[in-house]
Amino acid sequence: MSGAAPLEVRRLTVSYGGRPVLWDVDARFPAGALSAIVGPNGAGKSTLIKAALGLIPSDAGQSLVEGRPVGQVRDRVAYVPQRDAIDWDFPITVAEVVQMGRYASTGWLRRVARSENALVESCLERVGMAEYRRRQIGALSGGQRQRVFLARALAQQAPVMLMDEPFSGVDARTEASILELLGELRDEGRSIIVVHHDLGTVRAAFDHVLLLNVRAIAEGDVADVLVPETLRRAYGAASGGAAREAAAWAG
């Protein structure tokens, strides 16, 4: 996996109200891989994604997409935010949400061409949501909503995908189907980076992992990073399901 990384952050530091949330983080995610960002609650996982994309300000450091500043290559990145970042009451249909993924190509005020509509339909088919195309987004279940926003990301046809907790609030069947699709996209050459908390899923389905707790604890192949020593360093006395799972693996 040579060449420029799909996403690289260098000495990234972010604070809220004077409290560091990320401190001097270096990370380089490989191309053509399914990568995870994991760590305890409050570790700065979502903050890293948002700061890397320029959605929130950083105190220091920089982020690069394919070797270039993110502001120059936004069309190369598709972003799926957390569910709570979306206004589900907004009067927009499933198809219209996915069409938003094409605005960088078509422009906001131009009529969507027939070929663009065909692409939107194809993306909905791929995530199993074509029959809901006219449904208002707020009328869907949590898993269905997540599929729609994945379809919007697919519609962007970007080589890099960043996803913030895409499995939050979805059932096991939906999680399995999304993981299967992400694996297919990886095999097609896309680079996918996912904020996640389930270490078991990361071990089973991901290639690369960044273990984070304000600082970067370890990064590399999943089998090399998720080992007792690094898990203890990352989770320590943290509480919650992921922390208990990490403690069990750490022995």
N, C-alpha and C positions, 0 to 999 in steps of 0.2 A: 504494500500500500504506500507507494512512493508519491512524491509530489506534495502540493499544498494540501493541508488538512481541510476538510469541510467546515470545521469550526476549531479555532484555537483561541484561548484566552491567555493573556500574559500579565501576571502580577495584578490581577483584577481585585480591587478593593471597593466595597460598598458598605455604607453605614446608614442607619436610621436613627435620627435623634442623637447623634454622637456615639451610638453603639455599633461596633463593627458586626456586620452580618456575613460578609465575605472578607477574608484578609489575605492579600498577596497570593491569589490563587493562579496557578499555572495548570493548564490542561490542554491536551491536543487529541482530538477525537479522530480516529482513522476513517478513511474513505471506504465506502462499500461495506459498512459494518452496522450492526444494530448495537448501539451503545446505551448504557444506563447511567444515570446520576442518582446515587443512593446515599442515605445518611439519616440520622435521627431527625425528629421534628425540630425545626428552627435551625437546621444545618446550613441553610442558604441555597437549597437546591433550585427552587423556583426563581430566587433572586438572581442566580447565576445566568439562567436562561434569559431572563428579562433584561439584565444589564448587558449581556452579550449582544442582544438585538437592539440595544439603545432605547428600550421602552422605559427604563428608569435610569437616572443618572448614576455614574460611578465616581468614586473619589480619586481613583488612580487606575492605571492599567489600560489595556486595549483588547479588543476582540477582532479577529480576522475570519472572514469566510472565504475559503479557497484562496487564502493568502492576501486578500484585499480588505480594506475597512468595510464594515457591514453596510454603511450608508451608500456605498457605491454598488452594492450587489444585492439589494433587498429582493430583487426578482429571483434570486438563486435560492431563497429560503422560504419554506412554508412553515407556518407556526400554528400550532393547535393549543390555545390557552386552557387554563383550568375552567371547569364548569361554572364556578362562582364568579368568573370575570365576564359573564355574558348575560345580557338582559333577555331573559326568555319570554317576556311579555311583548317584545317588539313585534309588530304585525308584519311578519315576513314568512314566506313559505320555505319549505325544504329546498326546492329547486332554486329559489332566489338566494338562499344562503350559499349554495354551491356555486352559483353564477358569480358571486363575489370573488371567488378564487380566480376569475378570469379578468378582473378589472384592470390589473396591471398590463394585460395584453390588449384589451378592447377599449379601455378608457371608461370613466364613470358615466359619461353622457351618451355614448354611442349605443345604438341598438345592437343586441347580441346576435351575431350571425348564426346561420343555420349550423355551420360547422362547430361553433362554440356550444350551441345547444346539444349537439350530438355528443360532444365531449362531456358536458354536464351529465347527460343521461348515462353515458358509459361509466362515469365515476360513481353515480348512484347505484348502478347495477353491481358494480364491484364490491360495494359495501352492503349490498342487500337492502337498499332503501328506495328503489325506483318506484315502488307502489305507493310510497308516501310523498311523492314529489309535490303535491298540492296541499299537504298538511301544514298548518301553522307550527313553527318550530317548538313553541311552548306546549303544544299538545302531545309531544312525544315523551317516551320514557327516557330515563337517564342514559341507558345503553344506546337507544336510537339516536338521541341527540349527539352522542359521541361519534357514532358512525357518520352522521351528517357532516360534522366538522372535519372528520377524516376525509370525507369525499371532497370537501372544499379544498383541503390541502392537496389532494390528488389533482384537482382541477388546475392548480397553479403550475403543475408539471415542473416543479423545482427539484433540483437534484439533492437538496439538503432539507430534511424535515426535523423540526424541533417540536416536541410534544410534552406538555406539562401535566403530569398525573392523568394520562388518558384513560386509566382503568378505574379511577375513583368513581364509586357509585354504580358500577356496572356489574351484572351477574357473571358467574363463572363461564357460562356459554359464550356471552358476548366477548369477554376478555380473551377466551381461547380463539375466537374467530378473528379478533383484531390482531392478536399475536401472529396468527397464521398469515394474515395479509401483510403485516410488517415484514415477516420473513420473506415473503414473495417479493416485496419491494426492494429489500436488501439484495436479494438474488438477482434482481433486475438492474442493480447498480446504484441504487439510491443510498444515501448516508442518513441514518435515522438516529436521533438522540432523544432519549425519553427520560424524564424525571419520574422515578418510580420508588416504591417503598417495600415491595415484596421481594425479599432476597431469594426465595425459592424460585420465583419466576425468572429472576435475573440469571440464576445459575442454570436454569433449564433452557432458556430461549435466547439469551444475549451473548454477544461476542466480547464486548469491551465494557469496562465499568470505571467510573470515577467515584471513589468513596470520599465523601465530603462531610466535614463538620466545621464550618466557618473557614477552616483551612483545608487544602487538599491533603487527605490522609494517604491515599494511594491511588494509582491509576494503571490500567493495563488489562491484559486478558482476565476474564472473569475468574478462572481457576487460580490465577496467581494472586489476585487482589482479595477475594473473599476467603481469607484464611483467619484462623483464630487471633493472631497478633493484631492484624489491622482492624478486625471487627471490634476488638476490645478498645483499641485506640479511638475508634470513631464513635462507638456507642457508650462506652464507659458505664455510668450509672443512669443513663437515659431510660425513660419509661415508655410504655406503649408496645403494641404488638410486634413491630419491626425490631425494637430493642430486645424484647424477649426472645425473638427468633435468633437475633444476632448472638445473644448470650448463650443460647443453646448450642449454636454452631461453634462458638468460641470455646466451649467446654468450661 
